Amino acid sequence: MIASMTSLFGIPSVSAYGAAKSAVAGLTRLLATEFSPHGVRINAIAPGWFDTALNRQAFAGDPADWRRSCPAPRWGAWESPWTSATPPCTSAPQPPSS
């Protein structure tokens, strides 16, 4: 599952998205608890901040905001989360087209 940094931090202007991604994080924890006794692993990744229209809008007031919540002082590259998420998937996810 793909979670989001918005499930960890309160970010203005993206409350619906943050609520949805918080639900993904919660569902991941619940499913992991339910299925781990059967040897099934359930994981989610929150790959960090990426240069998207949504993030540019969210950080428009203070572009340095994202840097305070991310150990890497740069935007993510589209190739990086998909590479790490691909092995457990049955088909490789594709980054959104620009």
C-alpha positions as CSV (number, residue, x, y, z in Angstrom):
1,M,0.0,0.0,0.0
2,I,1.1,3.5,-0.6
3,A,0.7,5.8,2.4
4,S,1.7,9.4,2.5
5,M,3.6,11.9,4.6
6,T,0.2,13.7,5.0
7,S,-0.9,10.8,7.2
8,L,1.9,11.8,9.6
9,F,1.7,15.6,9.5
10,G,-1.1,18.1,9.4
11,I,-0.9,20.0,6.2
12,P,-3.2,22.9,5.2
13,S,-5.3,22.7,2.0
14,V,-5.1,18.9,1.6
15,S,-7.4,17.7,4.4
16,A,-9.4,15.2,2.3
17,Y,-6.2,13.7,0.9
18,G,-4.6,13.5,4.3
19,A,-7.7,11.8,5.8
20,A,-7.7,9.2,3.0
21,K,-4.0,8.5,3.4
22,S,-4.4,8.3,7.2
23,A,-7.1,5.6,6.5
24,V,-4.6,3.7,4.4
25,A,-2.0,3.8,7.2
26,G,-4.6,2.7,9.8
27,L,-5.9,-0.1,7.5
28,T,-2.4,-1.3,7.0
29,R,-1.8,-1.6,10.8
30,L,-5.1,-3.4,11.2
31,L,-4.6,-5.9,8.4
32,A,-1.0,-6.5,9.6
33,T,-2.3,-7.3,13.1
34,E,-5.1,-9.5,11.7
35,F,-3.0,-11.5,9.2
36,S,0.4,-11.7,10.8
37,P,-0.6,-14.9,12.7
38,H,-1.1,-16.5,9.3
39,G,2.4,-15.6,8.0
40,V,1.1,-12.7,5.8
41,R,2.9,-9.4,5.9
42,I,1.1,-6.2,5.2
43,N,3.2,-3.1,4.6
44,A,2.8,0.5,3.4
45,I,5.4,2.9,2.4
46,A,5.3,6.7,2.7
47,P,8.0,7.6,0.2
48,G,8.3,11.3,1.1
49,W,7.6,14.6,-0.7
50,F,7.4,14.6,-4.5
51,D,7.2,17.6,-6.8
52,T,3.5,17.6,-7.6
53,A,0.8,20.2,-8.1
54,L,-0.8,19.2,-4.8
55,N,2.5,19.6,-2.9
56,R,3.3,22.9,-4.5
57,Q,-0.1,24.1,-3.5
58,A,0.2,22.8,0.1
59,F,3.6,24.4,0.6
60,A,2.9,27.6,-1.3
61,G,2.9,29.7,1.9
62,D,6.2,28.4,3.2
63,P,8.2,26.3,0.7
64,A,10.7,25.3,3.4
65,D,7.9,23.5,5.4
66,W,8.5,20.2,3.7
67,R,12.2,20.3,4.4
68,R,11.5,20.4,8.2
69,S,9.6,17.1,8.0
70,C,11.9,15.2,5.6
71,P,15.5,14.1,6.3
72,A,16.4,14.4,2.6
73,P,16.5,18.1,1.7
74,R,15.2,17.4,-1.8
75,W,12.0,16.4,-3.6
76,G,11.7,12.7,-4.4
77,A,12.3,11.3,-7.8
78,W,9.4,9.4,-9.4
79,E,11.6,6.4,-10.1
80,S,12.6,5.8,-6.4
81,P,9.4,4.8,-4.7
82,W,8.3,2.6,-7.6
83,T,11.6,0.8,-7.6
84,S,11.3,0.0,-3.9
85,A,7.6,-1.0,-4.1
86,T,7.8,-3.1,-7.3
87,P,9.2,-6.4,-5.9
88,P,6.2,-7.4,-3.8
89,C,3.7,-6.3,-6.5
90,T,2.3,-8.5,-9.2
91,S,2.6,-5.7,-11.8
92,A,4.8,-2.6,-11.7
93,P,3.0,0.6,-10.9
94,Q,3.6,3.5,-13.2
95,P,4.3,7.1,-12.1
96,P,1.5,9.5,-13.1
97,S,2.1,11.2,-16.5
98,S,2.9,14.9,-16.4
